[in-house]
């Protein structure tokens, strides 16, 4: 491969990433405006993003007799106070409205005899979420004002004077560079997987909790453009079924299985039941020599077992296959383990620093879903609630915008990107492949930045080594060779992850306390410190990552950026 | 965790290739689907459910307990049949119904 063809695309609103948040935003925007909308999706919107295999339940819902404040209380408590009250409340207020709209689109939700939704715990409802993504995609394809570009990978945002003008993208299959002219952009590219050495680094290296194809493209593009990020140090680590990395909540909540160690002792109550502590307990039991750890399923009924097998087919079929191949959950307990850490705004709070209206610190660039920070425990319904809020804000932004897309040299920008991309077709570094550097990055993060190897612990000395070595890999990555567009995409994914690693390392260094076990286990500072009851934010300034500390924003307040 | 595609059964419709969230499946010059990067498969089973003829076979990698069983699906309206065959030939069939919500 030698040359790239340049194609210009003119739109009003660009949605980067056609996952759950992106598709839902397109639906809402199309209902509110006649302006042109496009979705740029790296794969295909039918099954892209987190919900490719399906989802077992809706885990953010205001159940009967409860209020949005109840949900905010839960999320703030789980995050030990480092969450945005304004974002959580505005999200929680829309959870049920968004759920009703999902049902209207065709999502099957379990009902009680009186027609109300069947609840699972205090914040969850039962669904058949196997086809949630095809349902959303089908609704998007019906909209004449929305153009879907599948297999288009956003590589950068076009930003001038801190204002968005579009994006640059490459085709994953054909040798085409796209320059997208847009007046507003919604970043919905998801969180970041693949920073750390995974549980199964060999043949099944992609058998992970989070989609391995979510590589932080939008977040890294935002970082390069100077956008402010927040709470990256609150990593998310999932407690999963061993090997298949399938969910454990379905077993724990569905059949009431307790977490036990190999001595048959229930240990979960010893460490607390918050999300980080369920994981931390497992890490501690293993470290004490009490592992392996399990969910106690032995002895469940035959009916429970068949229901479990079916539930997993609808979200994580590998677990059902494993039960059939290796022994059923009725006969043997299900072994559990912690995954490698991920950066994800839907479970933890890592992502763009946004206003209450979901605008990033770059004017006209909005964020929703796993890429938007400060709003943990949003899950599926929270991601679409956020897309709903962002859609309204985008319309307001465009109404006030004049003149749009003027004063920008798109042709000059295209030539620069063409040169930058074609460079990877004739580079000098021949002895390393992209995946070699990816494995090196994951190993460094695992060993020195709190991966599985150290039981998620890290310290200043290790983080400094991680920083030094990741910087070296970043320089090497400029000289990697691509033979086709897919390989060029891999190079971008690696480069994005390396940049995100550098930001993450600075965040881990800056929070000199241990507020969340495992998620941010700072061995130099093993206790919680009230001095750090604040957000740790960051942005790129003159090529350096600058840390910014910001005070806590409470629910009920309205936060806007102070553009200077 | 990955898939294999039975070349003889594959009818070349391209649906698996279109839907893969990792763009890991390509159509060959002979109009057959082929997985480009077997180690990059997430195991979401989207391709499996798209295949109208059961040519896509899903299996666990040996590093996560795979011992040779394969799974494919057949679809009939809202019913999906999941057919699992072990190396000794024993078969298990499970059914899910897209109209029914999970009990858990």
Boltz contact constraints between the chains, C-beta under 6 A:
constraints:
  - contact:
      token1: [A, 43]
      token2: [B, 21]
      max_distance: 6.0
  - contact:
      token1: [A, 43]
      token2: [B, 23]
      max_distance: 6.0
  - contact:
      token1: [A, 44]
      token2: [B, 18]
      max_distance: 6.0
  - contact:
      token1: [A, 44]
      token2: [B, 19]
      max_distance: 6.0
  - contact:
      token1: [A, 46]
      token2: [B, 19]
      max_distance: 6.0
  - contact:
      token1: [A, 47]
      token2: [B, 19]
      max_distance: 6.0
  - contact:
      token1: [A, 47]
      token2: [B, 21]
      max_distance: 6.0
  - contact:
      token1: [A, 47]
      token2: [B, 46]
      max_distance: 6.0
  - contact:
      token1: [A, 48]
      token2: [B, 21]
      max_distance: 6.0
  - contact:
      token1: [A, 52]
      token2: [B, 21]
      max_distance: 6.0
  - contact:
      token1: [A, 52]
      token2: [B, 44]
      max_distance: 6.0
  - contact:
      token1: [A, 52]
      token2: [B, 46]
      max_distance: 6.0
  - contact:
      token1: [A, 53]
      token2: [B, 44]
      max_distance: 6.0
  - contact:
      token1: [A, 53]
      token2: [B, 45]
      max_distance: 6.0
  - contact:
      token1: [A, 56]
      token2: [B, 102]
      max_distance: 6.0
  - contact:
      token1: [A, 108]
      token2: [B, 101]
      max_distance: 6.0
  - contact:
      token1: [A, 110]
      token2: [B, 101]
      max_distance: 6.0
  - contact:
      token1: [A, 126]
      token2: [B, 101]
      max_distance: 6.0
  - contact:
      token1: [A, 126]
      token2: [B, 102]
      max_distance: 6.0
  - contact:
      token1: [A, 127]
      token2: [B, 101]
      max_distance: 6.0
  - contact:
      token1: [A, 128]
      token2: [B, 101]
      max_distance: 6.0
  - contact:
      token1: [A, 131]
      token2: [B, 98]
      max_distance: 6.0
  - contact:
      token1: [A, 172]
      token2: [B, 23]
      max_distance: 6.0
  - contact:
      token1: [A, 200]
      token2: [B, 63]
      max_distance: 6.0
  - contact:
      token1: [A, 200]
      token2: [B, 64]
      max_distance: 6.0
  - contact:
      token1: [A, 202]
      token2: [B, 63]
      max_distance: 6.0
  - contact:
      token1: [A, 203]
      token2: [B, 39]
      max_distance: 6.0
  - contact:
      token1: [A, 203]
      token2: [B, 61]
      max_distance: 6.0
  - contact:
      token1: [A, 203]
      token2: [B, 63]
      max_distance: 6.0
  - contact:
      token1: [A, 204]
      token2: [B, 1]
      max_distance: 6.0
  - contact:
      token1: [A, 204]
      token2: [B, 61]
      max_distance: 6.0
  - contact:
      token1: [A, 204]
      token2: [B, 63]
      max_distance: 6.0
  - contact:
      token1: [A, 204]
      token2: [B, 64]
      max_distance: 6.0
  - contact:
      token1: [A, 205]
      token2: [B, 39]
      max_distance: 6.0
  - contact:
      token1: [A, 206]
      token2: [B, 40]
      max_distance: 6.0
  - contact:
      token1: [A, 206]
      token2: [B, 42]
      max_distance: 6.0
  - contact:
      token1: [A, 207]
      token2: [B, 1]
      max_distance: 6.0
  - contact:
      token1: [A, 207]
      token2: [B, 43]
      max_distance: 6.0
  - contact:
      token1: [A, 207]
      token2: [B, 64]
      max_distance: 6.0
  - contact:
      token1: [A, 211]
      token2: [B, 42]
      max_distance: 6.0
  - contact:
      token1: [A, 212]
      token2: [B, 42]
      max_distance: 6.0
  - contact:
      token1: [A, 213]
      token2: [B, 21]
      max_distance: 6.0
  - contact:
      token1: [A, 213]
      token2: [B, 22]
      max_distance: 6.0
  - contact:
      token1: [A, 243]
      token2: [B, 64]
      max_distance: 6.0
  - contact:
      token1: [A, 243]
      token2: [B, 65]
      max_distance: 6.0
  - contact:
      token1: [A, 250]
      token2: [B, 104]
      max_distance: 6.0
  - contact:
      token1: [A, 254]
      token2: [B, 104]
      max_distance: 6.0
  - contact:
      token1: [A, 307]
      token2: [B, 103]
      max_distance: 6.0
  - contact:
      token1: [A, 309]
      token2: [B, 94]
      max_distance: 6.0
  - contact:
      token1: [A, 310]
      token2: [B, 96]
      max_distance: 6.0
  - contact:
      token1: [A, 311]
      token2: [B, 102]
      max_distance: 6.0
  - contact:
      token1: [A, 311]
      token2: [B, 104]
      max_distance: 6.0
  - contact:
      token1: [A, 313]
      token2: [B, 82]
      max_distance: 6.0
  - contact:
      token1: [A, 313]
      token2: [B, 96]
      max_distance: 6.0
  - contact:
      token1: [A, 314]
      token2: [B, 96]
      max_distance: 6.0
  - contact:
      token1: [A, 314]
      token2: [B, 102]
      max_distance: 6.0
  - contact:
      token1: [A, 317]
      token2: [B, 45]
      max_distance: 6.0
  - contact:
      token1: [A, 318]
      token2: [B, 1]
      max_distance: 6.0
  - contact:
      token1: [A, 318]
      token2: [B, 43]
      max_distance: 6.0
  - contact:
      token1: [A, 321]
      token2: [B, 60]
      max_distance: 6.0
  - contact:
      token1: [A, 321]
      token2: [B, 71]
      max_distance: 6.0
  - contact:
      token1: [A, 322]
      token2: [B, 65]
      max_distance: 6.0
  - contact:
      token1: [A, 324]
      token2: [B, 84]
      max_distance: 6.0
  - contact:
      token1: [A, 324]
      token2: [B, 92]
      max_distance: 6.0
  - contact:
      token1: [A, 325]
      token2: [B, 67]
      max_distance: 6.0
  - contact:
      token1: [A, 325]
      token2: [B, 69]
      max_distance: 6.0
  - contact:
      token1: [A, 326]
      token2: [B, 65]
      max_distance: 6.0
